[in-house]
Amino acid sequence: MSDGLLALFDPPADPALEDVAEELLKLDPQGDAWAAVIRHTYDMIYNGQETGRYRWDQLMKTEKTHFGTVFEINAQREFKFAGIDEDPTDYRICGHLVDAKWSQTDGRWMLPPEVTGHIALVATGSDVDSVWSLGLVRVLPRYRTESANRDKKSTLNKEGRAAIRWLWRNEPLRPNVLLQLDQSAVEQIVALKAGTKRTDQLFRVAEGRIVHRSAVLTVARQLDAMRRLRGGSGGSRRALAPDGLLILSGAYHAQIARDLGAPAPRRDEFISVRVVPSAPGQGACISGGWWRLAAPGERTILPAPDLPREAP
C-alpha cells in the first residue's frame, strides 16, 4: 500500500476498541500513571542498586525480552485490570479482551497468533530520548506481516501501524539523569571506589538537574544510600555544603526549590543547587537567612545553609 493510500486509510468503526480507549483515558486522563509504569519498568529491569546498570545496551538479551512481561505486570498492578488464566490475552477491559505489547523499537510489537481478532495495547518508548507512546489496535489478519518467526509471531504491517488509535504519542518520560549527563563524567563517577563519594560526585555533576531516587541507588550501590545522602558527618549534604551546594528532596524541600526558581523535584526525586546569600525577600528563606541561586561563574563564599530537618 502506497503512502498516498495510507493517508486516506480509515480503520473500520470499532465500538469495543473505543470502549477500551475511553476507559483508559478515564483511569489516567493525562497519562501520568502509564508514564510512571514505564519509568518503573526500566528501573526494575536495570536493577541499578545491585548491578550498577542504567542503559538499555547494558542489558542481556533475555532481560530485554523480559521487559514486556514486567511492563504487563506493572500495568496490571497499577490499574487492576481483570483477566483470567484461560484468556488468550493479558487483560479484560470493559469486558473486552486486550493483550499488552511492548517494543523498544517503535512498530516492532511481536504478535502471537492467538491475539488475532483481539485488541492489542501497544506501547513503546526511549529512555535515551525520555519519551513514550501507547495506543490500541485491533489485530486483524490483514494487519499482520506475511513473514513469521518459528513461534508464528509476526508484526504489524504498514496498514496495521496506520490503524493504531494512539492515546499518547511521544509523551515526556521522567528522565534518567545518568543518560543526560556527559558519559565520560558518568564513567568517572562510577569508577570511584566509595559509594558515598560516587553520590557526592553525582550531585556535583548533575547540579540543576532532577535526579530520581533510582539514579542515586544505581550510583551508590548501597542499601543505606538515602541515609548517607541526607545527613551525618559523612553524608553528601555535609560534603557538598562548603561548595555552596544544597541537595533538595522532593519529599521535604520542593517549596524551597520553587522559591529559589529551580525545578521542583517530586517526592522520589532530588536536585542539587548552588546558592549564595541574598537580600531579604529574594529567593528562599532557609535556616533564618535568605538565599538565591548562584549565577553561572559566581563564586560561593559561604557554605550552603542547613536544611529543615527531615522526618526519620
C-alpha positions as CSV (number, residue, x, y, z in Angstrom):
1,M,0.0,0.0,0.0
2,S,1.4,3.4,-1.0
3,D,1.9,6.2,1.4
4,G,-0.7,8.2,-0.5
5,L,-3.3,5.5,0.0
6,L,-2.3,5.2,3.7
7,A,-3.0,8.9,4.1
8,L,-6.6,8.1,3.0
9,F,-6.9,4.9,5.1
10,D,-9.7,5.0,7.7
11,P,-9.9,1.9,10.0
12,P,-13.3,0.4,10.3
13,A,-15.5,1.5,13.2
14,D,-14.7,-0.5,16.3
15,P,-17.0,0.3,19.3
16,A,-15.2,-2.2,21.6
17,L,-11.8,-0.5,20.9
18,E,-13.4,2.9,21.6
19,D,-14.8,1.5,24.9
20,V,-11.3,0.4,25.9
21,A,-9.9,3.8,24.9
22,E,-12.4,5.7,26.9
23,E,-11.8,3.5,30.0
24,L,-8.0,4.0,29.8
25,L,-8.4,7.8,29.4
26,K,-10.9,7.8,32.3
27,L,-8.4,5.9,34.5
28,D,-5.5,8.1,33.6
29,P,-6.5,11.3,31.8
30,Q,-3.0,12.8,31.5
31,G,-1.1,9.5,31.1
32,D,0.9,10.2,34.2
33,A,0.3,6.7,35.6
34,W,1.3,5.0,32.4
35,A,4.4,7.1,32.3
36,A,5.2,6.0,35.8
37,V,4.7,2.4,34.9
38,I,7.2,2.6,32.1
39,R,9.7,4.5,34.2
40,H,9.4,2.0,36.9
41,T,9.8,-0.9,34.5
42,Y,13.0,0.5,33.1
43,D,14.4,0.9,36.6
44,M,13.3,-2.6,37.6
45,I,15.0,-4.2,34.6
46,Y,18.2,-2.2,35.1
47,N,18.2,-3.2,38.8
48,G,20.8,-0.5,39.3
49,Q,21.3,-0.8,43.0
50,E,22.6,-4.4,42.6
51,T,24.1,-4.2,39.1
52,G,25.1,-0.5,38.5
53,R,23.4,-0.6,35.1
54,Y,21.4,2.3,33.7
55,R,21.3,1.9,29.9
56,W,19.4,-0.4,27.6
57,D,22.6,-1.6,25.9
58,Q,23.9,-2.9,29.2
59,L,21.1,-5.5,29.4
60,M,21.3,-9.1,28.3
61,K,19.1,-10.3,25.5
62,T,16.9,-12.2,27.9
63,E,16.4,-9.2,30.1
64,K,15.4,-7.1,27.1
65,T,12.9,-9.7,26.1
66,H,11.6,-9.8,29.7
67,F,10.8,-6.1,29.7
68,G,7.4,-6.7,28.1
69,T,6.4,-9.1,30.8
70,V,7.4,-6.8,33.6
71,F,5.6,-3.9,31.8
72,E,2.4,-6.0,31.6
73,I,2.6,-7.0,35.3
74,N,3.3,-3.4,36.5
75,A,0.4,-2.1,34.4
76,Q,-2.0,-4.7,35.9
77,R,-0.8,-3.8,39.4
78,E,-1.4,-0.1,38.7
79,F,-4.8,-0.3,37.0
80,K,-6.2,-3.6,38.5
81,F,-7.3,-4.8,35.1
82,A,-9.4,-8.0,35.1
83,G,-8.4,-11.2,33.4
84,I,-8.5,-15.0,33.8
85,D,-5.8,-17.6,33.0
86,E,-7.9,-19.1,30.2
87,D,-8.0,-15.9,28.3
88,P,-5.7,-15.7,25.2
89,T,-4.9,-12.1,26.2
90,D,-3.5,-10.4,29.3
91,Y,-6.4,-8.3,30.4
92,R,-10.2,-7.8,30.2
93,I,-11.0,-4.1,30.0
94,C,-14.7,-3.2,29.9
95,G,-15.3,-6.8,29.2
96,H,-13.1,-6.8,26.1
97,L,-10.0,-9.0,25.6
98,V,-6.9,-6.8,25.4
99,D,-3.3,-8.0,25.1
100,A,-0.4,-5.8,26.3
101,K,2.6,-5.5,24.0
102,W,5.9,-3.6,24.5
103,S,8.5,-2.9,21.9
104,Q,11.7,-0.9,22.4
105,T,11.6,-0.3,18.6
106,D,8.5,1.7,17.5
107,G,6.3,-0.6,15.4
108,R,8.0,-3.9,16.1
109,W,5.5,-5.4,18.5
110,M,5.6,-9.2,18.3
111,L,2.1,-10.6,18.0
112,P,1.3,-14.3,18.6
113,P,-1.4,-16.0,16.5
114,E,-3.9,-16.1,19.4
115,V,-4.2,-12.3,19.6
116,T,-5.6,-12.2,16.0
117,G,-9.0,-10.6,16.1
118,H,-8.4,-9.1,19.6
119,I,-7.3,-5.7,20.7
120,A,-3.6,-5.1,21.4
121,L,-2.4,-2.4,23.7
122,V,0.8,-1.4,22.1
123,A,3.5,0.7,23.9
124,T,6.9,1.9,23.1
125,G,9.5,4.3,24.5
126,S,13.0,5.5,24.6
127,D,14.9,6.1,27.9
128,V,17.6,8.0,26.0
129,D,15.1,10.4,24.4
130,S,12.8,10.4,27.5
131,V,9.6,9.7,25.5
132,W,6.9,7.1,25.5
133,S,3.8,6.2,23.5
134,L,0.7,4.0,24.0
135,G,-2.1,3.1,21.7
136,L,-4.7,0.5,20.7
137,V,-5.2,-1.6,17.6
138,R,-7.5,-4.4,16.6
139,V,-5.2,-7.2,15.3
140,L,-6.9,-8.0,12.0
141,P,-5.4,-10.7,9.8
142,R,-4.7,-8.2,7.0
143,Y,-2.7,-6.0,9.5
144,R,-0.1,-8.7,10.2
145,T,3.1,-9.1,8.3
146,E,3.3,-12.2,6.0
147,S,6.5,-13.5,7.4
148,A,6.5,-15.1,10.9
149,N,9.2,-16.5,13.1
150,R,9.3,-20.1,14.4
151,D,6.9,-19.2,17.2
152,K,4.5,-18.0,14.4
153,K,4.7,-14.4,15.8
154,S,4.5,-11.5,13.4
155,T,4.4,-7.7,13.5
156,L,2.0,-5.1,12.2
157,N,2.4,-4.2,8.6
158,K,2.2,-0.6,7.3
159,E,-1.6,-0.7,7.2
160,G,-1.7,-2.1,10.7
161,R,0.6,0.6,12.1
162,A,-1.6,3.2,10.4
163,A,-4.6,1.8,12.2
164,I,-3.3,2.3,15.7
165,R,-5.5,4.5,17.8
166,W,-2.8,6.5,19.7
167,L,-3.9,7.6,23.2
168,W,-0.5,9.1,24.0
169,R,2.2,9.7,21.4
170,N,5.8,10.7,22.2
171,E,4.9,12.0,25.6
172,P,7.6,13.0,28.1
173,L,9.1,10.2,30.2
174,R,10.7,11.2,33.6
175,P,14.4,11.5,32.6
176,N,17.2,9.2,33.5
177,V,19.8,11.7,34.6
178,L,22.6,9.2,34.1
179,L,21.8,9.2,30.4
180,Q,21.5,13.0,30.2
181,L,25.0,13.7,31.7
182,D,28.2,13.5,29.7
183,Q,29.0,9.8,29.6
184,S,32.7,10.4,30.4
185,A,31.6,12.2,33.6
186,V,29.3,9.3,34.5
187,E,32.2,6.8,33.9
188,Q,34.4,8.9,36.3
189,I,31.6,8.8,38.9
190,V,31.1,5.0,38.8
191,A,34.9,4.5,38.8
192,L,35.2,5.9,42.4
193,K,35.6,3.2,45.0
194,A,33.3,4.5,47.8
195,G,29.6,4.7,47.4
196,T,29.3,8.0,49.2
197,K,32.0,9.5,47.1
198,R,30.1,8.4,44.0
199,T,26.9,10.0,45.3
200,D,28.8,13.2,46.2
201,Q,30.1,13.5,42.6
202,L,26.8,12.7,41.0
203,F,25.2,15.7,42.7
204,R,28.2,17.9,41.8
205,V,28.0,16.9,38.1
206,A,24.1,17.0,38.0
207,E,23.8,20.4,39.5
208,G,20.4,21.9,38.5
209,R,19.0,18.6,37.1
210,I,16.3,16.4,38.6
211,V,17.9,13.2,40.0
212,H,15.5,10.3,40.5
213,R,15.9,8.0,43.5
214,S,16.8,5.1,41.3
215,A,19.9,7.1,39.9
216,V,21.1,7.6,43.5
217,L,20.7,3.9,44.3
218,T,22.5,3.0,41.0
219,V,25.5,5.2,41.7
220,A,25.7,4.5,45.5
221,R,25.2,0.7,45.2
222,Q,24.4,0.7,49.0
223,L,21.4,-0.4,51.0
224,D,21.5,2.8,53.1
225,A,22.1,5.1,50.2
226,M,19.3,7.5,51.2
227,R,20.6,7.8,54.7
228,R,24.1,8.5,53.5
229,L,22.8,11.2,51.2
230,R,20.8,13.0,53.8
231,G,22.8,13.6,56.9
232,G,25.6,12.9,59.4
233,S,29.2,14.0,59.2
234,G,29.7,11.6,56.3
235,G,26.6,12.5,54.3
236,S,26.6,14.0,50.8
237,R,24.8,17.1,52.0
238,R,27.6,17.8,54.5
239,A,30.3,17.1,51.9
240,L,28.8,19.4,49.3
241,A,27.8,22.3,51.6
242,P,31.3,24.0,51.6
243,D,30.9,24.4,47.8
244,G,27.5,26.2,48.3
245,L,25.6,23.1,47.1
246,L,22.2,22.1,48.6
247,I,20.7,18.8,47.9
248,L,16.9,19.3,48.0
249,S,14.5,16.4,48.5
250,G,11.1,16.5,46.7
251,A,9.5,15.0,49.8
252,Y,10.6,17.8,52.1
253,H,12.1,20.7,50.1
254,A,10.0,21.1,47.0
255,Q,8.8,24.6,48.1
256,I,12.4,25.7,48.7
257,A,13.3,24.7,45.2
258,R,10.3,26.7,43.8
259,D,11.2,29.7,45.9
260,L,14.7,29.6,44.5
261,G,13.4,29.3,41.0
262,A,14.8,25.8,40.4
263,P,12.9,22.8,39.0
264,A,10.8,21.3,41.9
265,P,11.6,17.6,42.4
266,R,8.8,15.1,43.1
267,R,8.6,13.0,46.2
268,D,11.1,10.4,44.9
269,E,13.5,12.9,43.3
270,F,16.3,15.3,44.3
271,I,18.0,18.3,42.9
272,S,21.3,19.9,43.8
273,V,21.6,23.7,43.5
274,R,24.4,26.2,44.3
275,V,23.3,29.1,46.5
276,V,24.6,32.4,47.7
277,P,23.2,34.9,50.3
278,S,20.6,37.3,49.1
279,A,18.6,40.3,50.2
280,P,15.5,39.7,52.3
281,G,12.6,38.6,50.2
282,Q,14.7,37.5,47.3
283,G,14.9,33.7,46.8
284,A,14.2,31.3,49.7
285,C,14.4,31.7,53.5
286,I,16.5,28.8,54.8
287,S,17.5,28.4,58.5
288,G,16.6,32.1,59.2
289,G,18.6,33.5,56.2
290,W,17.8,34.4,52.6
291,W,19.5,32.6,49.8
292,R,19.3,32.7,46.0
293,L,20.7,30.6,43.1
294,A,24.2,31.4,42.3
295,A,24.7,32.9,38.8
296,P,26.9,30.9,36.3
297,G,30.5,31.5,37.3
298,E,29.6,33.3,40.5
299,R,31.9,32.5,43.4
300,T,30.3,30.9,46.5
301,I,32.0,32.3,49.6
302,L,29.7,30.9,52.4
303,P,28.8,27.3,52.8
304,A,25.2,26.2,51.9
305,P,22.8,26.5,54.9
306,D,21.4,23.6,56.9
307,L,18.1,22.5,55.5
308,P,15.0,21.9,57.6
309,R,15.2,18.6,59.4
310,E,13.6,15.7,57.6
311,A,11.4,13.1,59.1
312,P,13.0,9.8,60.0
